[in-house]
């Protein structure tokens, strides 16, 4: 009898285990043979003028260093979980961003030039994230597509329809 219970538990638990998304790191989104890119971290704005938000918003857009960076084709269709920061593209009437760029570091595309396109994921989400909660990192889960997209802010090498979005917390 215990073997039958164990077999039944395995039968039930296996699909749940298989449904877990793969944790992906930003470095895994760059092909191993791609030329090394040193991010341009030069501030886009005069940060001493942070009190004057209009001056930061009216500054010219920064030029993306590698808008057509090579991507990892084998990631296409994989169910992944990726941590990053949100750069809003669309905000709904409830103040939630339902379309955004996921980037590896805070301020990317806003205060410094956008990272290479293979370090940007164009994400769409039905639920979205509150715009006033964007100063912290998030986990975004869903199937990754190796598919380029362009926005006024930057070009992305990947796209995702988010299944889940939640605050990033370090695992202990």
Secondary structure, 3 states (H helix, E strand, C coil): CHHHHHHHHHHHHHHHHHCCCEECCHHHHCCCCCCCCCCCCCECCCHHHCCCHHHHHHCCCCCCCCCCCCCCHHHCCCEEEEEEEEEEEEECCCCEEEEEEEECCCCECCCECCCCHHHEEEEEEEEEEEHHHCCCCEEEEEEEECCCEECCCCEECEEEECCEEEECCCCC
